[in-house]
Every structure is written in structure tokens, then in C-alpha cells.
Amino acid sequence: MCIYDAASKAEAVIWIVYFADHYRLHPPAVKCLLENQDDLLSYFDFPKEHWRHLKTNDPVESAFAPVRSRVKRLIRYWSAFGLIYRPLTEQETRWFRLTPPYLFAAVITGGQVP
């Protein structure tokens, strides 16, 4: 178990205290974690169903990886547009849908989420 996998904000805070205690010999890491604790745990303010989307690592960058590799090789040719467009449209079919969509209106308006 770790901070990232905590089931609640209170459990995540317990893991932060655990980390700070066990890694006190690395003051810069502990200081950074404690100073940015609110930002790190901000996803707990959203519905649990949205956490999957909020905790992803740079989804846009991973979608453009195949495109970037082709652009480097084919930058001189105008016909390369098709070779760049194709992998991007293929990646688009693999993107997962946001779940559950009915909660987005409440999150945007700042209302209570059931």
C-alpha cells in the first residue's frame, strides 16, 4: 500500500506521515511531500469514479508517442501527413471513456456528488 493507492484522504495522510518518519534522512524529499500535500491529495475532493482519470500520467503525451517517432523520420516530406495522421486516429480508438459521465455536471457546478 502507498499514498497513491489510499482509499481515503485520511488514509493517505497516514501514509504521508509514515513516509516522513521513515525517510527523515532525506529532508528534501520529505519537505517537498509535506509542502505539496494538499495538491497531491486534491483528487480526493472528486468522486471516486473519477480518480482513475485524475491519477493518470500524461495521457496526451502517450497518445502522441507514435506520431512523434514518425515526424522525426519523415519531417521533409509532405506525404508524411498521412503517415502521421493514421497512428493518431488509431490511438484515439484506444482512449478510455470518462466514467461515470453523469457526475460531471455536479463536479463542474460545485454541487454535492451522490
Secondary structure, 3 states (H helix, E strand, C coil): CCCCCCCCHHHHHHHHHHHHHHCCCCHHHHHHHHHCHHHHCHHHHCCHHHHHHHCCCCHHHHHCHHHHHHHHHHCCCCCHHHHHHHHHHHHHCCCCCCCCHHHHHHHHHCCCCC
